Amino acid sequence: MLRNDYPGQNCSAAATLELIGERWTLLIIRDVLSGARRFDQMQRSMGVARNVLAGRLDRLVEEGILERRPYSMNPPRDEYFLTEKGLDLWPVLVALISWGDKHAAPDGPPVVIVHKECGGRMNDRRICERCGKQMTVRDARGVPGPGAVAQAAA
């Protein structure tokens, strides 16, 4: 089994990877940002094993990145929401998406991030290409891009 810590590293990047570097963790954050907040929605979206997803969600809650809120008492079920600490990961996810769009999406971006206010596309510096506003997580939403159509057709 691979370790998920970096002993002896006095480095903020290593400390961050200890929290969010495990497989599936950033995809969980992506799903919650996209509105998939329930366990079954995330499991269906990613195809991750239920025990792995449960473990990752527990860790993200323990670390204060996600907040668990009940939505059903019978049976007991929870939804997950990003805390402010979790929302601060949005620029990290946007940077990964931008890199992937450039280097790993031959059919174009599967998701395009747009400005909620004007509908303009966000560039890789998180600026709306239509109105010029610097965007935050609360200003943005993802819509299907040309790569989503190509993937669905395959």
Summary of the structure (lengths in Angstrom):
residues: 154
radius of gyration: 16.8
end to end distance: 34.1
largest distance: 48.5
contacts: 401
relative contact order: 0.11
helix: 44%
strand: 20%
